[in-house]
Every structure is written in structure tokens, then in C-alpha cells.
């Protein structure tokens, strides 16, 4: 019987052989089908293997798309990009049907899912109007908002061994930091043709020029912002548990985060790292400090070339002088313009629909607050943002009660993401997958604590005193009956 690990390796080998054989045109259709079927087979065998497979899909699918497009021509929209959505949505949709059909049987596992339902309703309010105004865009954006929520709810229902799930997710994210970090450095120094062709086709001015040492690296992901956040788990996990065997992954992720120039990622890292250091012991703090110094020495040679140091230093300086940063000022003005859009469209513009004037200042991925109010309307945004407040509180409970380095790091990852909500939409799309995955694990932990507390309370209560009447013999009953008849 094939294990989940063998299925993952087989899928990766098959895709690599297809790309080597220049079968990019065939992969446009076969890749999403093969990815979903593989996810179904793995999920039946192992929850941890399934989550590992899904994480790799989200991180590597854009790279597969770029190589396949180079071989077969530019495709927009690309069916290849549907693979991680389908693989992530399948089990969540199945669990939703089970919950409806057999609600009584699964009800104990549904405790704590009100957060996910609230977020789904808030985002769902913008779907009907979006389908009327721009159906293709609304469908894609619905997947971006709903699929991460569904995956988090699926984990909350099925993760009966949260320790094993946290270890599997942490291990995958560490390996991903090593792989994506190494490729980010290669991308910056050599600018592979499949990446430069993609840059020319999407014409995204914020990712630099399609030349060596001028690329704002995005590695195998969709964009520098997605890459920057994808590198955070490897760094935070290492800070929570500094081990020599994970040093390469942390160093690669740190370098990739620097070259991505993702300022929101930098801020989220500082918040998460400080929270982790607040919980770990003095010994771990000394180990982190020593390894950071060593990491600085190791990473310094890569930052010495002027091509690298210039882009990182200039980007970092904008954090110290935000009033001179045109991008920051544009986002600030966009938040002010949002109120004008709300006044004219209180019900929102619809899922995936943007205001042309507002788009001159801020994009739909530049602020969760702006995106929710503009697309979901006042009602939908209020519900969704209240759900994120509840999510933040749950992350803090997860953080306060964490007993393992993995749980501590995942809790801080979620807190860091929500702390930069004004700088990006980090609860939707590829980044939202990591946030809601952590939310699912946090829900499992909180629910387990509540059940344990309720059980302990029940055991501590004194047993009720029951008054027992003395037993009466058969003879006594006969005598009583005789006396009653005389």
C-alpha cells in the first residue's frame, strides 16, 4: 500500500519529468486534476501528509505554471493555478456536507467553529453582487477568501492529535524556507528566463526589472509579498527552537525575506519574534542571540555586493522615514479615499470588484480593511473584521497556553499577520492558508482545554446524596395488606 510520502514523491517526480520532457501544454490540464486526485488519496491515509502536500502545492504551483507557460505559451487565466484551491477545498466541502447530514453525531467536534462561520458569512455577503458585476474575478476571489477558511475549519474538526499536526506543518514550513530561500538567491543573481517572461507578461511594476540583481525576488511564489510571509514560519520556528540542523533553513529564509523587500513581512517578523522571545527561557534566548550573530556572519557575504545591499538598505530606510515613502503615503491616502467609496456604495462593490479612483492609490491586496469595506460593504466588512478580532484573541490564547515550540511559533505567526492588516490582505489567498491553518490548530487546542476544564470541574463536584428507604420484606407487605383490610 502506498504511503502518503510515496504519493507525494511520485507526484513530484511525475511533474518534474513532464516539465523536463517539455509537456507544458499537457500540464495545463493534467496538473490540477493530478494534484486534486493525489490530495484525495493522501488525505484518506494521513492528515499530516495531506497538509504537507497542500503546503507544497501552494508554494510551488506558481513555479510550475511559469515553466509550463514558457513551453506552451502564456495562459491567462491559468488552469494550473487552480490546483492548490481544489486540493485544499475538497476535504472542507466534504466535512461541510457531513456536518449538515449528521449534525448531531459531529456536533462535539464543531465547538469553536463559530469563528470560521462568521468569517465565511462576512466574505460571502460580497459574492452575489460580485458575480453580477465581474463573474470570473468574483469566482477567483471567492476561492481566495473561502478556501483558507474552509481548510482551517477542516483542521479544527479532524486534528485529533494536534502535536503531530503541528510537528508536520512546522517541518514542512522549515523545508520550504530552505528550498524557496535558495531559489530566491538564484533568481536574484541569474533571473531565469521563465521568471523574466512571467514578469514581462504580468507587467507588475512593483517587482522590479526582469534583469539580474534588479528583481525584487518572489522565488517560486506569486509575488514578493507572498514570498516574504512564506519565509516567516521558518525563521519564527527556529527562534522558538534554535537547533543547528535547522540553521540552513533559517538563514535561507532570512536572506529571501530581505531580498523580497516585503516591509509588512519585516514588521510581522519583528512582532512574532519578540512574542516568541518573551515566552522562551533565558537559555533559548542566549542560543538565539549566538546563532543570530553566526547567521549575520554567514549572510553578510551575500549582502556585501552593492546590488544586494543597495536594494535592502534603501527599502529598510523607508521604515524610518515613512513621510518620504511614496508607497506608504499612497496607502494612507487610499484608506482615506475608502470612506468616499463606502459613502457612495454602502453595500459594497462586490467580491473582486475595485473602484477605479481608489485603485490609483491602493490595491486590493494592500489592506485588508480597505478590501473588505469596498468589496463586502459595511455589513459584510463588519462581520468579517469582528471575526478577525475573535481570531486574534484565539491566537493569544493559543500563544499563552503553548507548550511546544511549534505551537508557540504558529500562534505568533498568526498574531504577526493580523498586526499588519492595514498593510496587506493576509487572511486570504496563499498567505491566508497559513493563517487559517494556524487558526484551526488553535481551535483544537482551545476546545481541548475547555473540555478538560469541564471534565475536571465535573469530577471535583461532590456526589449527590440520595435518601434510601429501608427495604421491606415480602412478609411485611403481606402484613400491611392484612391490616388494611381489617
C-alpha positions as CSV (number, residue, x, y, z in Angstrom):
1,X,0.0,0.0,0.0
2,X,1.4,3.4,-1.0
3,X,2.1,5.7,1.9
4,X,1.4,9.5,1.8
5,X,5.2,10.1,1.5
6,X,5.5,7.9,-1.6
7,X,2.4,9.5,-3.2
8,X,4.0,13.0,-2.7
9,X,7.3,11.8,-4.2
10,X,5.5,10.1,-7.1
11,X,3.5,13.3,-7.9
12,X,6.6,15.5,-7.7
13,X,8.6,13.1,-9.9
14,X,5.9,12.9,-12.5
15,X,5.6,16.7,-12.7
16,X,9.4,17.1,-12.9
17,X,9.6,14.5,-15.8
18,X,6.7,16.2,-17.6
19,X,8.5,19.6,-17.4
20,X,11.8,18.0,-18.5
21,X,10.0,16.5,-21.5
22,X,8.6,19.9,-22.3
23,X,5.0,18.8,-21.9
24,X,3.9,22.2,-20.6
25,X,0.8,22.3,-22.8
26,X,-0.4,18.9,-21.4
27,X,0.2,20.1,-17.9
28,X,-2.2,23.0,-18.3
29,X,-5.0,20.4,-17.9
30,X,-3.4,17.4,-16.2
31,X,-1.7,19.2,-13.4
32,X,-4.8,20.4,-11.5
33,X,-6.5,17.1,-12.0
34,X,-3.5,15.1,-10.8
35,X,-3.0,17.4,-7.8
36,X,-6.6,17.0,-6.6
37,X,-6.6,13.2,-7.1
38,X,-3.3,12.9,-5.2
39,X,-4.6,15.1,-2.4
40,X,-7.7,12.8,-2.1
41,X,-5.5,9.7,-1.9
42,X,-3.2,11.2,0.6
43,X,-5.9,12.7,2.8
44,X,-7.5,9.2,3.2
45,X,-4.2,7.9,4.6
46,X,-2.8,10.7,6.7
47,X,-3.9,14.2,7.8
48,X,-0.3,15.3,8.4
49,X,0.8,14.0,4.9
50,X,-2.2,15.8,3.3
51,X,-1.4,19.1,5.0
52,X,2.3,18.8,4.0
53,X,1.2,18.2,0.4
54,X,-1.1,21.2,0.3
55,X,1.6,23.5,1.7
56,X,4.0,22.4,-1.0
57,X,1.3,22.9,-3.7
58,X,0.6,26.5,-2.6
59,X,4.3,27.3,-2.6
60,X,5.4,25.5,-5.9
61,X,2.4,25.7,-8.2
62,X,3.2,29.3,-9.5
63,X,6.7,28.0,-10.5
64,X,5.2,25.1,-12.4
65,X,2.9,27.5,-14.1
66,X,5.7,29.7,-15.2
67,X,7.8,26.9,-16.6
68,X,4.8,25.4,-18.4
69,X,3.8,28.7,-19.9
70,X,7.4,29.2,-21.2
71,X,7.0,25.8,-23.0
72,X,3.4,26.2,-24.3
73,X,2.8,29.9,-24.4
74,X,1.2,32.4,-22.0
75,X,-2.1,31.4,-20.5
76,X,-4.3,33.8,-18.5
77,X,-6.1,32.7,-16.6
78,X,-4.1,29.6,-16.0
79,X,-5.8,26.3,-15.1
80,X,-2.6,25.2,-13.3
81,X,-3.2,27.8,-10.6
82,X,-6.5,26.0,-9.6
83,X,-4.6,23.0,-8.3
84,X,-3.9,24.2,-4.7
85,X,-7.5,25.6,-4.5
86,X,-9.0,22.3,-5.5
87,X,-6.7,20.2,-3.2
88,X,-7.5,22.5,-0.2
89,X,-11.2,22.8,-0.8
90,X,-12.1,19.1,-1.3
91,X,-12.0,17.9,2.3
92,X,-13.5,21.1,3.7
93,X,-16.5,20.7,1.3
94,X,-16.9,17.1,2.3
95,X,-16.8,17.9,6.0
96,X,-19.5,20.6,5.4
97,X,-21.8,18.1,3.9
98,X,-21.2,15.6,6.7
99,X,-21.9,18.3,9.3
100,X,-25.2,19.1,7.6
101,X,-26.3,15.5,7.1
102,X,-25.1,14.1,10.5
103,X,-25.0,17.3,12.6
104,X,-25.9,15.5,15.9
105,X,-23.1,13.0,15.6
106,X,-20.3,15.5,14.7
107,X,-21.6,18.3,16.9
108,X,-19.0,17.9,19.7
109,X,-16.3,18.4,17.1
110,X,-17.9,21.6,15.8
111,X,-17.4,23.6,19.1
112,X,-15.3,26.7,18.3
113,X,-16.2,26.8,14.6
114,X,-18.4,29.9,15.0
115,X,-15.3,32.0,14.2
116,X,-14.9,30.3,10.8
117,X,-18.7,30.6,10.1
118,X,-18.6,34.3,10.9
119,X,-15.7,34.9,8.6
120,X,-17.3,32.9,5.8
121,X,-20.5,34.8,6.1
122,X,-18.8,38.2,6.1
123,X,-16.9,37.4,3.0
124,X,-19.9,35.7,1.4
125,X,-22.0,38.8,1.5
126,X,-20.0,40.3,-1.3
127,X,-20.3,37.3,-3.6
128,X,-23.8,37.8,-5.2
129,X,-23.0,41.4,-6.3
130,X,-19.5,40.4,-7.4
131,X,-21.0,37.6,-9.6
132,X,-23.3,40.2,-11.2
133,X,-20.6,42.7,-11.9
134,X,-17.5,40.6,-12.8
135,X,-18.2,36.8,-12.7
136,X,-14.7,35.4,-13.5
137,X,-12.9,37.7,-11.0
138,X,-15.6,37.1,-8.3
139,X,-15.2,33.3,-8.6
140,X,-11.4,33.5,-8.2
141,X,-11.7,35.9,-5.3
142,X,-14.3,33.8,-3.6
143,X,-11.8,30.9,-3.7
144,X,-9.1,33.2,-2.2
145,X,-11.3,34.1,0.7
146,X,-13.3,31.0,1.4
147,X,-10.8,28.2,0.7
148,X,-8.4,29.2,3.6
149,X,-11.3,29.4,6.0
150,X,-12.5,26.0,4.9
151,X,-9.1,24.4,5.3
152,X,-8.8,25.9,8.8
153,X,-12.2,24.6,9.8
154,X,-11.3,21.1,8.4
155,X,-8.2,21.0,10.6
156,X,-10.2,22.1,13.6
157,X,-12.6,19.2,13.1
158,X,-10.2,16.5,12.2
159,X,-6.9,17.2,14.1
160,X,-7.3,14.7,16.9
161,X,-3.5,14.7,17.5
162,X,-2.6,18.4,17.4
163,X,1.0,17.7,18.5
164,X,1.6,15.5,15.4
165,X,-0.1,18.0,13.1
166,X,2.0,20.9,14.5
167,X,5.2,19.0,14.0
168,X,4.3,18.0,10.5
169,X,3.3,21.6,9.5
170,X,6.5,23.0,11.1
171,X,8.7,20.5,9.4
172,X,7.2,21.3,6.0
173,X,7.5,25.0,6.5
174,X,11.1,24.7,7.6
175,X,12.0,22.7,4.4
176,X,10.1,25.2,2.4
177,X,12.1,28.0,3.8
178,X,15.3,26.2,2.7
179,X,14.1,25.5,-0.8
180,X,12.4,28.8,-1.5
181,X,15.2,30.7,0.1
182,X,17.9,29.0,-2.0
183,X,15.9,29.6,-5.2
184,X,15.3,33.3,-4.3
185,X,19.0,33.8,-4.2
186,X,19.4,32.1,-7.6
187,X,16.6,34.1,-9.0
188,X,18.1,37.4,-7.9
189,X,21.6,36.6,-9.3
190,X,20.6,34.9,-12.6
191,X,17.0,35.9,-13.4
192,X,15.8,32.7,-15.1
193,X,14.0,33.1,-18.4
194,X,10.7,31.5,-17.1
195,X,10.6,34.1,-14.3
196,X,11.5,37.1,-16.6
197,X,8.9,36.0,-19.2
198,X,6.3,35.9,-16.5
199,X,7.4,39.4,-15.2
200,X,7.0,40.8,-18.7
201,X,3.6,39.2,-19.2
202,X,2.1,40.4,-15.9
203,X,3.7,43.8,-16.1
204,X,3.8,44.2,-12.3
205,X,5.9,47.3,-11.7
206,X,6.4,46.6,-8.0
207,X,8.6,43.6,-8.6
208,X,11.4,45.4,-10.3
209,X,13.1,44.8,-13.6
210,X,13.4,41.5,-15.4
211,X,17.2,41.5,-15.1
212,X,19.9,40.1,-12.8
213,X,20.2,42.0,-9.5
214,X,17.2,44.1,-10.3
215,X,14.5,41.6,-9.5
216,X,12.5,42.0,-6.3
217,X,12.6,38.3,-5.6
218,X,9.4,36.2,-5.5
219,X,11.1,32.8,-5.7
220,X,8.5,30.1,-6.6
221,X,5.5,32.0,-5.2
222,X,3.1,34.6,-6.7
223,X,4.7,37.8,-5.6
224,X,7.4,39.3,-3.2
225,X,4.7,39.9,-0.6
226,X,3.6,36.2,-0.6
227,X,7.3,35.1,-0.5
228,X,8.1,37.4,2.4
229,X,5.3,36.0,4.5
230,X,6.0,32.4,3.4
231,X,9.6,32.8,4.8
232,X,8.4,33.9,8.3
233,X,7.4,30.5,9.6
234,X,10.9,29.0,9.1
235,X,12.5,32.0,10.9
236,X,10.0,32.1,13.8
237,X,10.1,28.3,14.2
238,X,13.9,28.5,14.5
239,X,13.7,31.3,17.1
240,X,11.2,29.3,19.1
241,X,13.5,26.2,19.0
242,X,17.0,27.1,17.8
243,X,18.6,24.0,16.5
244,X,21.8,23.6,14.4
245,X,20.1,21.2,11.9
246,X,17.5,24.0,11.1
247,X,20.1,26.7,10.8
248,X,20.4,26.5,7.0
249,X,16.6,26.8,6.6
250,X,16.5,29.9,8.8
251,X,19.4,31.5,7.0
252,X,17.9,30.9,3.6
253,X,14.6,32.2,4.7
254,X,16.1,35.3,6.2
255,X,18.0,36.1,3.0
256,X,14.9,35.6,0.9
257,X,12.9,37.8,3.2
258,X,15.5,40.6,2.9
259,X,15.6,40.3,-0.9
260,X,11.8,40.3,-1.2
261,X,11.8,43.8,0.3
262,X,8.5,43.0,2.0
263,X,8.2,45.6,4.7
264,X,5.0,44.2,6.0
265,X,6.8,40.9,6.3
266,X,9.6,42.6,8.2
267,X,7.2,44.2,10.7
268,X,5.3,40.9,11.2
269,X,8.6,39.1,11.8
270,X,9.6,41.6,14.5
271,X,6.3,41.3,16.2
272,X,6.3,37.5,16.1
273,X,10.0,37.2,17.1
274,X,9.5,39.4,20.2
275,X,6.5,37.5,21.3
276,X,8.4,34.2,21.0
277,X,11.4,35.6,22.9
278,X,9.1,36.7,25.6
279,X,8.0,33.1,26.2
280,X,11.2,31.1,25.8
281,X,13.7,30.7,28.6
282,X,17.0,32.5,29.2
283,X,18.9,29.6,27.7
284,X,17.0,29.7,24.5
285,X,17.4,33.5,24.3
286,X,21.2,33.1,24.6
287,X,21.2,30.4,21.9
288,X,19.1,32.6,19.6
289,X,21.5,35.6,20.1
290,X,24.6,33.4,19.4
291,X,23.1,31.9,16.3
292,X,21.9,35.3,15.0
293,X,25.4,36.5,15.3
294,X,26.7,33.5,13.4
295,X,23.9,33.9,10.8
296,X,24.9,37.5,10.3
297,X,28.4,36.5,9.6
298,X,27.2,33.8,7.1
299,X,24.6,36.0,5.4
300,X,26.9,39.1,5.2
301,X,28.9,37.9,2.2
302,X,25.6,37.8,0.2
303,X,24.8,41.3,1.3
304,X,28.2,42.8,0.6
305,X,27.7,43.2,-3.2
306,X,26.3,46.7,-3.9
307,X,23.5,45.1,-6.0
308,X,22.2,43.4,-2.9
309,X,23.0,46.0,-0.2
310,X,21.5,48.9,-2.1
311,X,18.1,47.3,-2.6
312,X,17.8,46.1,1.0
313,X,19.2,49.2,2.7
314,X,17.1,51.6,0.7
315,X,14.0,49.6,1.4
316,X,14.8,49.4,5.1
317,X,15.3,53.2,5.4
318,X,11.8,53.8,4.2
319,X,10.6,52.3,7.5
320,X,12.5,55.0,9.4
321,X,11.1,57.9,7.2
322,X,7.6,56.9,6.3
323,X,6.7,60.5,5.4
324,X,9.2,60.3,2.5
325,X,7.9,57.0,1.2
326,X,5.6,57.5,-1.7
327,X,4.2,54.0,-1.4
328,X,3.3,54.4,2.3
329,X,1.8,57.8,1.7
330,X,-0.3,56.4,-1.2
331,X,-1.6,53.7,1.1
332,X,-2.5,56.2,3.7
333,X,-4.4,58.3,1.2
334,X,-6.1,55.1,-0.1
335,X,-7.5,54.5,3.4
336,X,-9.0,58.0,3.4
337,X,-10.5,57.5,0.0
338,X,-12.1,54.3,1.2
339,X,-14.7,56.4,3.2
340,X,-15.8,58.1,0.0
341,X,-16.4,54.7,-1.7
342,X,-18.3,53.5,1.4
343,X,-20.5,56.6,1.3
344,X,-21.5,56.0,-2.3
345,X,-21.7,52.2,-2.1
346,X,-22.7,51.2,1.5
347,X,-23.4,47.6,0.3
348,X,-20.0,47.3,-1.3
349,X,-19.0,46.9,-4.9
350,X,-19.0,43.1,-4.8
351,X,-16.4,40.4,-4.5
352,X,-13.4,41.1,-6.6
353,X,-14.7,44.5,-7.9
354,X,-12.4,47.6,-7.4
355,X,-13.1,51.3,-7.6
356,X,-11.1,52.8,-10.4
357,X,-10.3,56.0,-8.5
358,X,-9.3,54.1,-5.3
359,X,-7.1,51.8,-7.3
360,X,-4.8,54.7,-8.2
361,X,-3.9,54.9,-4.5
362,X,-4.2,51.4,-3.1
363,X,-4.6,47.9,-4.5
364,X,-6.9,45.1,-3.3
365,X,-4.0,43.3,-1.7
366,X,-2.6,46.3,0.1
367,X,-5.0,46.5,3.0
368,X,-7.5,44.0,4.5
369,X,-9.6,46.8,5.9
370,X,-9.9,48.7,2.6
371,X,-10.6,45.5,0.6
372,X,-13.3,44.2,3.0
373,X,-15.2,47.5,3.2
374,X,-15.0,48.2,-0.5
375,X,-15.9,44.7,-1.7
376,X,-18.1,43.3,1.1
377,X,-19.8,46.5,2.1
378,X,-20.4,47.9,5.6
379,X,-22.3,44.8,6.9
380,X,-20.0,42.2,5.4
381,X,-16.8,44.0,6.4
382,X,-18.1,44.5,10.0
383,X,-18.9,40.8,10.3
384,X,-15.5,39.7,8.8
385,X,-13.4,42.2,10.8
386,X,-15.2,41.1,14.0
387,X,-14.2,37.5,13.1
388,X,-10.6,38.6,12.8
389,X,-10.7,40.2,16.2
390,X,-12.0,36.9,17.6
391,X,-9.3,35.2,15.7
392,X,-6.7,37.4,17.2
393,X,-7.9,36.7,20.7
394,X,-7.8,33.0,19.9
395,X,-4.3,33.3,18.8
396,X,-3.4,35.0,22.0
397,X,-4.9,32.1,24.0
398,X,-3.0,29.7,21.7
399,X,0.1,31.7,22.4
400,X,-0.4,31.9,26.2
401,X,-1.0,28.1,26.5
402,X,1.6,26.9,24.0
403,X,3.8,24.1,25.5
404,X,5.8,23.3,22.4
405,X,8.0,25.4,20.1
406,X,5.8,24.6,17.1
407,X,2.6,25.8,18.8
408,X,4.3,28.9,20.0
409,X,5.7,29.7,16.6
410,X,2.3,29.1,14.8
411,X,0.5,31.3,17.3
412,X,3.0,34.1,16.8
413,X,2.8,33.7,13.1
414,X,-1.0,34.4,13.2
415,X,-0.6,37.3,15.5
416,X,2.1,38.9,13.4
417,X,-0.1,38.5,10.2
418,X,-3.1,40.2,11.8
419,X,-1.0,43.0,13.3
420,X,-0.2,44.2,9.7
421,X,-3.8,44.1,8.4
422,X,-3.5,47.7,7.3
423,X,-0.5,46.8,5.1
424,X,-1.9,43.7,3.3
425,X,-4.7,41.2,2.9
426,X,-3.1,38.4,4.9
427,X,-6.2,36.3,5.6
428,X,-6.9,35.5,2.0
429,X,-5.1,33.7,-0.8
430,X,-1.8,31.8,-0.3
431,X,-0.9,33.7,2.9
432,X,-4.4,33.1,4.3
433,X,-3.7,29.4,4.1
434,X,-1.0,29.6,6.7
435,X,-3.1,32.0,8.9
436,X,-6.2,29.9,8.9
437,X,-4.3,26.6,9.2
438,X,-2.8,28.0,12.4
439,X,-6.4,29.1,13.4
440,X,-7.6,25.5,13.0
441,X,-4.9,24.2,15.3
442,X,-5.6,27.0,17.8
443,X,-9.2,26.0,17.8
444,X,-8.3,22.3,18.6
445,X,-6.1,23.4,21.5
446,X,-8.7,25.8,22.9
447,X,-11.5,23.2,22.6
448,X,-9.4,20.6,24.3
449,X,-8.6,22.9,27.2
450,X,-12.3,23.7,27.6
451,X,-13.3,20.0,27.6
452,X,-10.5,19.2,30.1
453,X,-11.6,22.0,32.4
454,X,-15.3,20.9,32.2
455,X,-14.3,17.3,33.0
456,X,-12.1,18.4,35.9
457,X,-15.0,20.5,37.3
458,X,-17.4,17.6,37.0
459,X,-15.0,15.3,38.9
460,X,-14.5,17.8,41.7
461,X,-18.2,18.2,42.4
462,X,-19.4,16.1,45.4
463,X,-21.7,13.2,44.5
464,X,-25.4,13.9,45.3
465,X,-26.8,12.4,48.5
466,X,-29.7,10.1,47.8
467,X,-32.1,9.2,50.7
468,X,-32.7,5.5,50.6
469,X,-35.8,3.9,52.3
470,X,-35.3,0.6,54.1
471,X,-36.2,-2.4,52.1
472,X,-39.5,-4.1,53.0
473,X,-39.7,-7.9,53.1
474,X,-42.5,-9.8,51.3
475,X,-43.8,-10.8,54.7
476,X,-44.1,-7.2,55.8
477,X,-46.1,-6.4,52.6
478,X,-48.5,-9.2,53.4
479,X,-49.0,-8.0,57.0
480,X,-49.6,-4.4,55.9
481,X,-52.1,-5.6,53.4
482,X,-53.9,-7.6,56.1
483,X,-54.0,-4.7,58.5
484,X,-55.5,-2.6,55.8
485,X,-58.4,-5.0,55.3
486,X,-59.4,-5.4,59.0
